[in-house]
Amino acid sequence: QAGREVRIIVKPEEIDDYQAHTLAKDIANEIEQTMQYPGQIQVTVIRETRSVSYAK
């Protein structure tokens, strides 16, 4: 891929899974319409919740 990836990190409380999928498709379409590039560009929307605990 040689750096042909766009990652978008979103807040999980502000966007649901369907909206994340739609956002990725919208950004990919915008890239196709406005840029010229060889090969493909991967668009990834990251929506995650983390919970961390420590044991002592």
HTML snippet that shows the backbone in 3Dmol.js (N, CA, C, O; Angstrom):
<script src="https://3Dmol.org/build/3Dmol-min.js"></script>
<div id="view" style="width:600px;height:400px;position:relative"></div>
<script>
const pdb = `
ATOM      1  N   GLN A   1       0.817  -1.203   0.000  1.00  0.00           N
ATOM      2  CA  GLN A   1       0.000   0.000   0.000  1.00  0.00           C
ATOM      3  C   GLN A   1       0.857   1.262   0.000  1.00  0.00           C
ATOM      4  O   GLN A   1       0.427   2.288  -0.526  1.00  0.00           O
ATOM      5  N   ALA A   2       2.033   1.216   0.563  1.00  0.00           N
ATOM      6  CA  ALA A   2       2.978   2.337   0.492  1.00  0.00           C
ATOM      7  C   ALA A   2       2.377   3.644   0.979  1.00  0.00           C
ATOM      8  O   ALA A   2       2.542   4.679   0.333  1.00  0.00           O
ATOM      9  N   GLY A   3       1.680   3.612   2.115  1.00  0.00           N
ATOM     10  CA  GLY A   3       1.148   4.848   2.677  1.00  0.00           C
ATOM     11  C   GLY A   3      -0.167   5.297   2.093  1.00  0.00           C
ATOM     12  O   GLY A   3      -0.606   6.412   2.373  1.00  0.00           O
ATOM     13  N   ARG A   4      -0.807   4.481   1.299  1.00  0.00           N
ATOM     14  CA  ARG A   4      -2.078   4.878   0.695  1.00  0.00           C
ATOM     15  C   ARG A   4      -3.235   4.467   1.588  1.00  0.00           C
ATOM     16  O   ARG A   4      -4.052   3.621   1.225  1.00  0.00           O
ATOM     17  N   GLU A   5      -3.289   5.071   2.745  1.00  0.00           N
ATOM     18  CA  GLU A   5      -4.351   4.766   3.695  1.00  0.00           C
ATOM     19  C   GLU A   5      -4.731   6.045   4.426  1.00  0.00           C
ATOM     20  O   GLU A   5      -3.869   6.837   4.806  1.00  0.00           O
ATOM     21  N   VAL A   6      -6.026   6.235   4.615  1.00  0.00           N
ATOM     22  CA  VAL A   6      -6.549   7.354   5.397  1.00  0.00           C
ATOM     23  C   VAL A   6      -7.283   6.754   6.578  1.00  0.00           C
ATOM     24  O   VAL A   6      -8.172   5.921   6.405  1.00  0.00           O
ATOM     25  N   ARG A   7      -6.913   7.174   7.781  1.00  0.00           N
ATOM     26  CA  ARG A   7      -7.595   6.701   8.989  1.00  0.00           C
ATOM     27  C   ARG A   7      -8.300   7.874   9.644  1.00  0.00           C
ATOM     28  O   ARG A   7      -7.714   8.939   9.838  1.00  0.00           O
ATOM     29  N   ILE A   8      -9.559   7.668   9.981  1.00  0.00           N
ATOM     30  CA  ILE A   8     -10.372   8.679  10.642  1.00  0.00           C
ATOM     31  C   ILE A   8     -10.789   8.105  11.986  1.00  0.00           C
ATOM     32  O   ILE A   8     -11.426   7.054  12.045  1.00  0.00           O
ATOM     33  N   ILE A   9     -10.432   8.791  13.063  1.00  0.00           N
ATOM     34  CA  ILE A   9     -10.799   8.339  14.402  1.00  0.00           C
ATOM     35  C   ILE A   9     -11.972   9.188  14.870  1.00  0.00           C
ATOM     36  O   ILE A   9     -11.889  10.416  14.891  1.00  0.00           O
ATOM     37  N   VAL A  10     -13.067   8.530  15.245  1.00  0.00           N
ATOM     38  CA  VAL A  10     -14.278   9.234  15.667  1.00  0.00           C
ATOM     39  C   VAL A  10     -14.628   8.848  17.097  1.00  0.00           C
ATOM     40  O   VAL A  10     -14.196   7.811  17.600  1.00  0.00           O
ATOM     41  N   LYS A  11     -15.410   9.691  17.735  1.00  0.00           N
ATOM     42  CA  LYS A  11     -15.890   9.407  19.085  1.00  0.00           C
ATOM     43  C   LYS A  11     -17.070   8.443  18.986  1.00  0.00           C
ATOM     44  O   LYS A  11     -18.043   8.737  18.292  1.00  0.00           O
ATOM     45  N   PRO A  12     -17.003   7.302  19.665  1.00  0.00           N
ATOM     46  CA  PRO A  12     -18.070   6.302  19.524  1.00  0.00           C
ATOM     47  C   PRO A  12     -19.423   6.775  20.039  1.00  0.00           C
ATOM     48  O   PRO A  12     -20.455   6.264  19.606  1.00  0.00           O
ATOM     49  N   GLU A  13     -19.440   7.738  20.953  1.00  0.00           N
ATOM     50  CA  GLU A  13     -20.723   8.231  21.458  1.00  0.00           C
ATOM     51  C   GLU A  13     -21.381   9.218  20.498  1.00  0.00           C
ATOM     52  O   GLU A  13     -22.554   9.551  20.668  1.00  0.00           O
ATOM     53  N   GLU A  14     -20.648   9.689  19.496  1.00  0.00           N
ATOM     54  CA  GLU A  14     -21.199  10.662  18.552  1.00  0.00           C
ATOM     55  C   GLU A  14     -21.555  10.058  17.196  1.00  0.00           C
ATOM     56  O   GLU A  14     -22.252  10.695  16.407  1.00  0.00           O
ATOM     57  N   ILE A  15     -21.095   8.854  16.912  1.00  0.00           N
ATOM     58  CA  ILE A  15     -21.345   8.250  15.607  1.00  0.00           C
ATOM     59  C   ILE A  15     -21.572   6.748  15.798  1.00  0.00           C
ATOM     60  O   ILE A  15     -20.835   6.097  16.539  1.00  0.00           O
ATOM     61  N   ASP A  16     -22.587   6.203  15.133  1.00  0.00           N
ATOM     62  CA  ASP A  16     -22.852   4.768  15.268  1.00  0.00           C
ATOM     63  C   ASP A  16     -22.184   4.003  14.120  1.00  0.00           C
ATOM     64  O   ASP A  16     -21.548   4.603  13.254  1.00  0.00           O
ATOM     65  N   ASP A  17     -22.334   2.687  14.123  1.00  0.00           N
ATOM     66  CA  ASP A  17     -21.668   1.852  13.123  1.00  0.00           C
ATOM     67  C   ASP A  17     -22.108   2.190  11.702  1.00  0.00           C
ATOM     68  O   ASP A  17     -21.283   2.241  10.791  1.00  0.00           O
ATOM     69  N   TYR A  18     -23.394   2.418  11.514  1.00  0.00           N
ATOM     70  CA  TYR A  18     -23.896   2.748  10.179  1.00  0.00           C
ATOM     71  C   TYR A  18     -23.316   4.077   9.700  1.00  0.00           C
ATOM     72  O   TYR A  18     -22.908   4.193   8.545  1.00  0.00           O
ATOM     73  N   GLN A  19     -23.276   5.073  10.574  1.00  0.00           N
ATOM     74  CA  GLN A  19     -22.717   6.375  10.210  1.00  0.00           C
ATOM     75  C   GLN A  19     -21.224   6.266   9.904  1.00  0.00           C
ATOM     76  O   GLN A  19     -20.724   6.959   9.018  1.00  0.00           O
ATOM     77  N   ALA A  20     -20.511   5.408  10.626  1.00  0.00           N
ATOM     78  CA  ALA A  20     -19.085   5.205  10.365  1.00  0.00           C
ATOM     79  C   ALA A  20     -18.885   4.619   8.968  1.00  0.00           C
ATOM     80  O   ALA A  20     -17.992   5.042   8.235  1.00  0.00           O
ATOM     81  N   HIS A  21     -19.709   3.657   8.608  1.00  0.00           N
ATOM     82  CA  HIS A  21     -19.630   3.056   7.278  1.00  0.00           C
ATOM     83  C   HIS A  21     -19.931   4.097   6.200  1.00  0.00           C
ATOM     84  O   HIS A  21     -19.230   4.175   5.191  1.00  0.00           O
ATOM     85  N   THR A  22     -20.967   4.886   6.419  1.00  0.00           N
ATOM     86  CA  THR A  22     -21.336   5.933   5.464  1.00  0.00           C
ATOM     87  C   THR A  22     -20.233   6.975   5.338  1.00  0.00           C
ATOM     88  O   THR A  22     -19.934   7.433   4.235  1.00  0.00           O
ATOM     89  N   LEU A  23     -19.628   7.351   6.459  1.00  0.00           N
ATOM     90  CA  LEU A  23     -18.540   8.330   6.445  1.00  0.00           C
ATOM     91  C   LEU A  23     -17.361   7.813   5.621  1.00  0.00           C
ATOM     92  O   LEU A  23     -16.789   8.561   4.828  1.00  0.00           O
ATOM     93  N   ALA A  24     -16.996   6.556   5.798  1.00  0.00           N
ATOM     94  CA  ALA A  24     -15.890   5.976   5.030  1.00  0.00           C
ATOM     95  C   ALA A  24     -16.191   6.004   3.534  1.00  0.00           C
ATOM     96  O   ALA A  24     -15.324   6.352   2.733  1.00  0.00           O
ATOM     97  N   LYS A  25     -17.412   5.640   3.155  1.00  0.00           N
ATOM     98  CA  LYS A  25     -17.790   5.661   1.743  1.00  0.00           C
ATOM     99  C   LYS A  25     -17.789   7.081   1.187  1.00  0.00           C
ATOM    100  O   LYS A  25     -17.331   7.307   0.067  1.00  0.00           O
ATOM    101  N   ASP A  26     -18.303   8.047   1.970  1.00  0.00           N
ATOM    102  CA  ASP A  26     -18.336   9.440   1.522  1.00  0.00           C
ATOM    103  C   ASP A  26     -16.929   9.994   1.306  1.00  0.00           C
ATOM    104  O   ASP A  26     -16.673  10.680   0.317  1.00  0.00           O
ATOM    105  N   ILE A  27     -16.026   9.697   2.228  1.00  0.00           N
ATOM    106  CA  ILE A  27     -14.651  10.185   2.095  1.00  0.00           C
ATOM    107  C   ILE A  27     -13.967   9.521   0.905  1.00  0.00           C
ATOM    108  O   ILE A  27     -13.242  10.182   0.162  1.00  0.00           O
ATOM    109  N   ALA A  28     -14.187   8.226   0.717  1.00  0.00           N
ATOM    110  CA  ALA A  28     -13.608   7.529  -0.435  1.00  0.00           C
ATOM    111  C   ALA A  28     -14.120   8.128  -1.745  1.00  0.00           C
ATOM    112  O   ALA A  28     -13.348   8.310  -2.685  1.00  0.00           O
ATOM    113  N   ASN A  29     -15.410   8.433  -1.810  1.00  0.00           N
ATOM    114  CA  ASN A  29     -15.972   9.058  -3.014  1.00  0.00           C
ATOM    115  C   ASN A  29     -15.379  10.435  -3.249  1.00  0.00           C
ATOM    116  O   ASN A  29     -15.094  10.795  -4.391  1.00  0.00           O
ATOM    117  N   GLU A  30     -15.188  11.210  -2.193  1.00  0.00           N
ATOM    118  CA  GLU A  30     -14.598  12.550  -2.321  1.00  0.00           C
ATOM    119  C   GLU A  30     -13.157  12.455  -2.829  1.00  0.00           C
ATOM    120  O   GLU A  30     -12.741  13.254  -3.668  1.00  0.00           O
ATOM    121  N   ILE A  31     -12.404  11.490  -2.327  1.00  0.00           N
ATOM    122  CA  ILE A  31     -11.027  11.292  -2.796  1.00  0.00           C
ATOM    123  C   ILE A  31     -11.024  10.932  -4.277  1.00  0.00           C
ATOM    124  O   ILE A  31     -10.211  11.454  -5.040  1.00  0.00           O
ATOM    125  N   GLU A  32     -11.929  10.045  -4.691  1.00  0.00           N
ATOM    126  CA  GLU A  32     -12.005   9.654  -6.100  1.00  0.00           C
ATOM    127  C   GLU A  32     -12.319  10.843  -6.999  1.00  0.00           C
ATOM    128  O   GLU A  32     -11.785  10.943  -8.103  1.00  0.00           O
ATOM    129  N   GLN A  33     -13.177  11.739  -6.537  1.00  0.00           N
ATOM    130  CA  GLN A  33     -13.611  12.867  -7.357  1.00  0.00           C
ATOM    131  C   GLN A  33     -12.573  13.984  -7.438  1.00  0.00           C
ATOM    132  O   GLN A  33     -12.526  14.703  -8.436  1.00  0.00           O
ATOM    133  N   THR A  34     -11.742  14.142  -6.409  1.00  0.00           N
ATOM    134  CA  THR A  34     -10.877  15.324  -6.343  1.00  0.00           C
ATOM    135  C   THR A  34      -9.390  15.042  -6.527  1.00  0.00           C
ATOM    136  O   THR A  34      -8.611  15.981  -6.688  1.00  0.00           O
ATOM    137  N   MET A  35      -8.976  13.784  -6.508  1.00  0.00           N
ATOM    138  CA  MET A  35      -7.547  13.481  -6.571  1.00  0.00           C
ATOM    139  C   MET A  35      -7.240  12.512  -7.705  1.00  0.00           C
ATOM    140  O   MET A  35      -8.097  11.742  -8.138  1.00  0.00           O
ATOM    141  N   GLN A  36      -5.998  12.570  -8.172  1.00  0.00           N
ATOM    142  CA  GLN A  36      -5.496  11.584  -9.126  1.00  0.00           C
ATOM    143  C   GLN A  36      -4.363  10.838  -8.443  1.00  0.00           C
ATOM    144  O   GLN A  36      -3.455  11.457  -7.887  1.00  0.00           O
ATOM    145  N   TYR A  37      -4.410   9.514  -8.481  1.00  0.00           N
ATOM    146  CA  TYR A  37      -3.428   8.708  -7.767  1.00  0.00           C
ATOM    147  C   TYR A  37      -3.363   7.330  -8.419  1.00  0.00           C
ATOM    148  O   TYR A  37      -4.353   6.860  -8.980  1.00  0.00           O
ATOM    149  N   PRO A  38      -2.216   6.690  -8.348  1.00  0.00           N
ATOM    150  CA  PRO A  38      -2.123   5.317  -8.863  1.00  0.00           C
ATOM    151  C   PRO A  38      -2.629   4.327  -7.820  1.00  0.00           C
ATOM    152  O   PRO A  38      -2.429   4.535  -6.624  1.00  0.00           O
ATOM    153  N   GLY A  39      -3.270   3.273  -8.251  1.00  0.00           N
ATOM    154  CA  GLY A  39      -3.718   2.228  -7.330  1.00  0.00           C
ATOM    155  C   GLY A  39      -4.930   2.614  -6.522  1.00  0.00           C
ATOM    156  O   GLY A  39      -5.825   3.307  -7.006  1.00  0.00           O
ATOM    157  N   GLN A  40      -4.950   2.153  -5.271  1.00  0.00           N
ATOM    158  CA  GLN A  40      -6.088   2.367  -4.387  1.00  0.00           C
ATOM    159  C   GLN A  40      -5.656   3.105  -3.129  1.00  0.00           C
ATOM    160  O   GLN A  40      -4.489   3.066  -2.741  1.00  0.00           O
ATOM    161  N   ILE A  41      -6.609   3.774  -2.498  1.00  0.00           N
ATOM    162  CA  ILE A  41      -6.411   4.377  -1.183  1.00  0.00           C
ATOM    163  C   ILE A  41      -7.435   3.745  -0.252  1.00  0.00           C
ATOM    164  O   ILE A  41      -8.636   3.781  -0.518  1.00  0.00           O
ATOM    165  N   GLN A  42      -6.953   3.170   0.835  1.00  0.00           N
ATOM    166  CA  GLN A  42      -7.843   2.541   1.818  1.00  0.00           C
ATOM    167  C   GLN A  42      -8.321   3.608   2.799  1.00  0.00           C
ATOM    168  O   GLN A  42      -7.509   4.342   3.363  1.00  0.00           O
ATOM    169  N   VAL A  43      -9.627   3.694   3.004  1.00  0.00           N
ATOM    170  CA  VAL A  43     -10.222   4.630   3.956  1.00  0.00           C
ATOM    171  C   VAL A  43     -10.780   3.814   5.116  1.00  0.00           C
ATOM    172  O   VAL A  43     -11.634   2.949   4.919  1.00  0.00           O
ATOM    173  N   THR A  44     -10.295   4.092   6.329  1.00  0.00           N
ATOM    174  CA  THR A  44     -10.695   3.344   7.517  1.00  0.00           C
ATOM    175  C   THR A  44     -11.240   4.306   8.558  1.00  0.00           C
ATOM    176  O   THR A  44     -10.569   5.271   8.925  1.00  0.00           O
ATOM    177  N   VAL A  45     -12.451   4.050   9.036  1.00  0.00           N
ATOM    178  CA  VAL A  45     -13.017   4.814  10.151  1.00  0.00           C
ATOM    179  C   VAL A  45     -12.860   3.954  11.401  1.00  0.00           C
ATOM    180  O   VAL A  45     -13.321   2.814  11.450  1.00  0.00           O
ATOM    181  N   ILE A  46     -12.204   4.519  12.404  1.00  0.00           N
ATOM    182  CA  ILE A  46     -11.953   3.801  13.654  1.00  0.00           C
ATOM    183  C   ILE A  46     -12.901   4.349  14.709  1.00  0.00           C
ATOM    184  O   ILE A  46     -12.878   5.535  15.040  1.00  0.00           O
ATOM    185  N   ARG A  47     -13.734   3.457  15.227  1.00  0.00           N
ATOM    186  CA  ARG A  47     -14.715   3.815  16.253  1.00  0.00           C
ATOM    187  C   ARG A  47     -14.612   2.763  17.335  1.00  0.00           C
ATOM    188  O   ARG A  47     -15.118   1.652  17.182  1.00  0.00           O
ATOM    189  N   GLU A  48     -13.955   3.113  18.434  1.00  0.00           N
ATOM    190  CA  GLU A  48     -13.744   2.103  19.460  1.00  0.00           C
ATOM    191  C   GLU A  48     -13.893   2.691  20.853  1.00  0.00           C
ATOM    192  O   GLU A  48     -13.717   3.888  21.075  1.00  0.00           O
ATOM    193  N   THR A  49     -14.220   1.815  21.769  1.00  0.00           N
ATOM    194  CA  THR A  49     -14.296   2.160  23.186  1.00  0.00           C
ATOM    195  C   THR A  49     -13.300   1.273  23.913  1.00  0.00           C
ATOM    196  O   THR A  49     -13.253   0.065  23.683  1.00  0.00           O
ATOM    197  N   ARG A  50     -12.505   1.870  24.787  1.00  0.00           N
ATOM    198  CA  ARG A  50     -11.522   1.095  25.541  1.00  0.00           C
ATOM    199  C   ARG A  50     -11.812   1.226  27.026  1.00  0.00           C
ATOM    200  O   ARG A  50     -12.161   2.297  27.522  1.00  0.00           O
ATOM    201  N   SER A  51     -11.662   0.134  27.703  1.00  0.00           N
ATOM    202  CA  SER A  51     -11.798   0.113  29.153  1.00  0.00           C
ATOM    203  C   SER A  51     -10.555  -0.560  29.711  1.00  0.00           C
ATOM    204  O   SER A  51     -10.243  -1.697  29.354  1.00  0.00           O
ATOM    205  N   VAL A  52      -9.843   0.144  30.589  1.00  0.00           N
ATOM    206  CA  VAL A  52      -8.579  -0.363  31.114  1.00  0.00           C
ATOM    207  C   VAL A  52      -8.649  -0.408  32.627  1.00  0.00           C
ATOM    208  O   VAL A  52      -9.079   0.551  33.268  1.00  0.00           O
ATOM    209  N   SER A  53      -8.224  -1.531  33.198  1.00  0.00           N
ATOM    210  CA  SER A  53      -8.108  -1.680  34.650  1.00  0.00           C
ATOM    211  C   SER A  53      -6.733  -2.236  34.955  1.00  0.00           C
ATOM    212  O   SER A  53      -6.137  -2.933  34.133  1.00  0.00           O
ATOM    213  N   TYR A  54      -6.232  -1.926  36.139  1.00  0.00           N
ATOM    214  CA  TYR A  54      -4.920  -2.414  36.555  1.00  0.00           C
ATOM    215  C   TYR A  54      -5.063  -3.227  37.829  1.00  0.00           C
ATOM    216  O   TYR A  54      -5.804  -2.846  38.735  1.00  0.00           O
ATOM    217  N   ALA A  55      -4.365  -4.329  37.898  1.00  0.00           N
ATOM    218  CA  ALA A  55      -4.317  -5.149  39.105  1.00  0.00           C
ATOM    219  C   ALA A  55      -2.944  -4.956  39.735  1.00  0.00           C
ATOM    220  O   ALA A  55      -1.924  -4.975  39.046  1.00  0.00           O
ATOM    221  N   LYS A  56      -2.928  -4.772  41.041  1.00  0.00           N
ATOM    222  CA  LYS A  56      -1.655  -4.587  41.747  1.00  0.00           C
ATOM    223  C   LYS A  56      -1.417  -5.719  42.699  1.00  0.00           C
ATOM    224  O   LYS A  56      -0.396  -5.743  43.386  1.00  0.00           O
TER     225      LYS A  56
END
`;
const viewer = $3Dmol.createViewer("view");
viewer.addModel(pdb, "pdb");
viewer.setStyle({}, {cartoon: {color: "spectrum"}});
viewer.zoomTo();
viewer.render();
</script>
